[in-house]
């Protein structure tokens, strides 16, 4: 299944302006719900709903959701930073998710 098809199966994110990821103290990334990153917001939002945090299990699921883009991220490190982040998570790491509501 292609990424675009997978996205259509994930929960809507109209109520989310951005997702902030932290290690519990330090902000690691902010992914805004805008063209070019809305798909990643949708993936991370779905992972948050399923797992509560982004840990190794959530990352593994996310790499499946990203479908063909995961292979591209592996082949070209740095091209897909939101996928690279999932690829780099170890079994002992986790990211805390904070949803920023749309107004």
C-alpha positions in Angstrom: 0.0 0.0 0.0 1.3 3.5 -0.9 1.7 6.2 1.7 -1.1 8.3 0.2 -3.5 5.3 0.7 -2.3 4.7 4.2 -2.8 8.4 5.1 -6.5 8.1 4.2 -6.9 5.4 6.8 -5.4 7.5 9.7 -7.4 9.7 12.1 -8.1 13.3 10.9 -5.9 16.1 12.3 -7.9 19.2 11.6 -7.8 20.0 15.3 -4.0 19.8 15.4 -1.8 22.8 14.5 1.5 21.1 15.4 3.0 18.3 17.3 6.0 18.9 19.6 8.3 16.0 20.4 10.6 16.2 23.5 12.7 13.9 25.6 10.6 14.9 28.5 12.6 18.1 29.1 14.1 19.4 25.9 12.1 20.1 22.7 13.5 17.8 20.0 11.2 18.8 17.1 8.1 20.6 16.2 6.1 19.3 13.2 3.6 21.8 11.9 0.3 20.8 10.2 1.0 22.5 6.9 1.7 21.4 3.3 4.9 19.3 3.2 4.6 18.1 6.8 0.9 17.4 7.3 1.4 13.7 6.5 4.0 13.4 9.2 1.6 15.1 11.7 -1.0 12.6 10.8 1.4 9.7 11.2 2.8 10.9 14.5 -0.7 11.7 15.8 -1.8 8.2 15.0 1.2 6.8 16.7 0.5 8.9 19.8 -3.1 7.7 19.9 -2.0 4.1 19.7 1.1 4.2 21.9 0.9 7.3 24.1 4.6 8.1 23.4 7.0 7.6 20.5 9.1 4.6 21.6 10.8 1.8 19.7 7.4 0.0 19.1 5.8 3.2 17.9 8.8 3.9 15.6 8.6 0.4 14.1 4.9 1.0 13.3 5.6 4.4 12.0 8.2 3.1 9.5 5.5 0.8 8.2 3.0 3.6 7.9 5.5 5.8 5.9 5.6 2.9 3.4 7.7 3.7 0.3 9.2 6.8 2.0 10.9 4.7 4.6 13.1 3.0 1.9 13.9 6.5 0.5 14.9 7.8 3.9 17.2 4.8 4.4 18.8 5.3 1.0 19.1 9.1 1.4 19.7 10.0 5.1 18.6 13.6 5.9 16.0 13.7 3.1 13.1 12.8 5.5 13.9 14.1 9.0 10.6 12.9 10.5 11.4 9.3 9.3 15.1 9.6 10.3 13.9 10.4 13.8 12.0 7.1 13.9 14.9 5.2 12.4 17.3 6.5 15.1 15.1 5.6 18.2 16.7 2.9 20.3 14.8 0.5 22.6 15.6 2.6 25.6 14.5 6.0 24.1 11.1 7.5 23.9 9.8 10.9 22.8 7.0 12.6 24.6 4.3 14.0 22.4 2.5 17.3 22.9 -0.4 18.2 20.6 -0.8 21.9 19.8 -4.5 22.6 19.1 -5.6 24.5 16.0 -7.6 27.7 16.8 
